[in-house]
């Protein structure tokens, strides 16, 4: 069965965005800039997680081997729209989850207005590569029980406050995770892979 993988960039204190929910890596963002070593690691290991404009700018054409589907919430999707991008991941099957949006401008983007958990369970039963949950924190919170793997792109900075890794919708349900992979890069970024121990694959 396909896994739901929450692959997200996080500060050391567990925030994926600032208090306003905007992208932390934009021109006015607070994120630590990626150096050549970190960027090369992204391109080599996670090429499908780079947005379409970044892939084009970097000349990345590799389809990737991890994911063929990406899930994101309304706020994350609208961050892309504000930057003029209606489908940040045209190389992947792209689903946006929202109970308030009536439609999305991206022609190939699927809007999911119903039960997120049931839609994800149906996706897991389909054939294909794993499913990438890009965020944001609210969607991750609502899908907390369905997440099988977490890949943290941990940045060497703290934010103090902001949008947490798991936002509104998460329940108090402690889970145990096994560290199954780790890479520490020169600039201090750490990529940590954890597989859930208390849930069958």
C-alpha positions, 0 to 999 in steps of 0.5 A: 500500500502507498504511504502518506509521507509528510515531507516538510521544511521545519525550524528547530522549534517546529514551525513550517511558516511564520504567523501570517502563514506566508512562505518562509522562503520567499523574498521577504521570508525568514528562512536560512538561504540554501547553499549549493550543497543543500540545493544539490542534495534536494535536486539529487534526492527529492527532485519531484518536491521542487516546484515547477518554476524552480525545476525549470530554472535549475534545469531539473527534468528528473521525475523522481522516484519517491512520489507521484502525488502531492497534497496541500491545503488551501493556505499553501495553495493560495500562497502559490496563487499569490505568486502567480503560480496556479499549479506549483507541481505540474509534474505530479498529480496535485490535490488541494484540500479545502472546504471553502474554495469553490474551484481552483484555477489550475486546470490539472489541480483536483479540488477536494472539498469532502472528507480528507481522511477518506480521500487519502485512504482511497489514494493509498489503495491505488497503485503508484508511488508514495503520496507527498503531503507538502502542508500546511500545518492545518492539513497535516493536523487533520491527516495526523493519524494517516501519516506513515512517514515524516521527512523533516528538512530541518533548518538551523534556525528558530522562529519563536512562533508561527504555523506549527508542523501539526496545526489545527485538527491534530489530536493529542495522540502520542506516536512513536517513530523510528529514525530510518535515514539522516543526512546532515549538510554543511550549512547545518540543514539536517534531513531526517526520515522517520517511519511510524512504529505503531502502525502497519504499512 
